[in-house]
């Protein structure tokens, strides 16, 4: 019983400064297929919620909307994603807090042509960036994210499993409570 009490006190002291934060921002999103010559340069909007400390660790949930604009005439349009990421930021006693992140995601691509079903995907995400504090409760976030994506097999067209990678450059604002 003493060990459980000691462990709970230790964990609560580690996260005593932790805050919930919400963020919104936009990104330049580029996707390149590993299996074909399909590429996509689009705009992305991201809404996110997290829990953690700006200068230590955080867990973040985000929802993405990508306005899909592929280079060829594919029937897929808007892409919606949900991501879970762990962030480790560093406090070097300078004005900014650099960070690294790793996580995974899942999503769906809507269909322009109603004869085909929407397509789902999974992703593995890595990235790095900066938190630039404006005040105690607000910061600007600039980051780069690389994702490896695997799409489900299309049973109607009997296509192969498509894989791709994405690069996105994000800028947004976070508010901490």
N, C-alpha and C positions, 0 to 999 in steps of 0.2 A: 504494500500500500504506500509506503514511503517513497519507493522508486517511482510509482505512477504520479504521485503528487509532485516530486522533484522534477520529473520529466515535463509535466504540464506547466509548472512554473517557468522552467527553462524555455519552453516553446512560446509561452505567452510573452516573456521578456524579449525574445528575438523579434517578435512581430508587434511590439508595443507601439512603435512609430508607424506601422503599416497603415495605409490609407486606401480607400476605394477611389478609383479614378475613372473618368469617362473621357473619351476622345473622339474626335472626328477629323477627317482629312481626305486628301486626294493623292493619287499616285499616277505616274506614267507606267503603264503595264505593257510589257513585251513578252510574247509567248512564241516559242519556236518548237515545232514538232521534231522529235528524234526519228520518226518513221517516214516522214514525207516532207515536201517542200512548203507545207502550210506554215504561215507565220501570222502574227496578230500583234498590232500595235494599237493599244486602246487606252481609254481613261478608266480609272478605278476610283470608287468612293468607298471609304472604310469607316465603320462605326465600331467602337470598342469599349470594353469595360475591363478593368483589372483590379487586382488587389496586391499591394506590396509597398515597398519603400523605393523612392526615386534613386537612392544611392546604394541599393543592395539588390534584393531579389523581388520579382513580381510574377504573378500568373495572369495571363491576359486572354480574354475571349474576344474575338472580332468577327464581324459580318462584313463581307465584301460584295460589291456590285461592280461588275466589269461590263462596259458597253462594248461587246465583242465586235471587232471589225477585221475579220480575217482577210488575207490577200486573195484568196480564191473564192469561188462561189459556193461555199459550204452552207448548209441550211441552219447552222447554229447561230443563235444571237446572244441575248443577255446571259451572263454567267453570275451565279450567286454562290458564295462560299462561306463556310463557317470554319474558323481556326482556333486552336488552343495552343498557346506558346508560353514557354518559361523564359523569363528575361533576367539576365545577370548584368547589372550596371555597376560601374566603378566610380568611386569618389577619390579623385586625385588632388583634392583641394584646389581645383581650378573652377572656373565659372560653369563649365559644362560637365555633364555626366555621360561618358560613352557607355554603350551597352552592346551585348551580344544576345541573340535569341535563337531558340530552337523549338520546333513544334510540329504539329500535323494538322491537316484540315480535310474537309470533305465538301462537296458541292454538287451543283446541278447546272446544266446548260439548257436554257429554253430552246424551243424549236421554232423556226420561221415557217416551216411547212408542216401543217397539221397531219400529214400522212406518216410522219416519223415521230417516234417517242423522244422525249428529252433524254439527255445523257448525263450520267453521274460520274464523279471522279473522286479520287483521293490524292492527297499531297503530303509531301515531307518538306518542311520549311526551315531555312536557316537565314540569319541576317545579322546586321550590325547597324548601329546608329548613334544618335546623340539626343539627350534630353537637355534642352536649354531653358533653365528656370527663368520665368518672368517675375514670379512672386512665390509666396509660400503655397499658393493654391493653383497656380497656372504654370504650364511649361509648353514650349514648342518642341515638337519631335520631328527629327529628320532621320530617315532610315533607308536602308537598302535591304531587300529581301530576295532570296533565290529559292525557288520551289521546284521540286521534281514532281510531276503530275502523271498519274496513270488513269486513263479513261476506261469505262466499261466497254466490253465488246458489243458491237451493234448487231443484234441477232436478225434484224430485218434485212440489212444490206450485207450481212456476213463479213463485216470488216474485221481486220485484226485489232488487237488491243493497242490503242494509240497511246504513246507516251510523249511527254514534252517537258520542257523546262521553261520557267518564267523568271524574269527579272523585273523588279518594280522599285521605283524611287518614290518615296512617300514623304509628304510634309503635312503636319497636322498640329492641332492644339489639344492639350489635355487639361482637365480640371480635376483637382484632387480634393476630396472631402475629409 
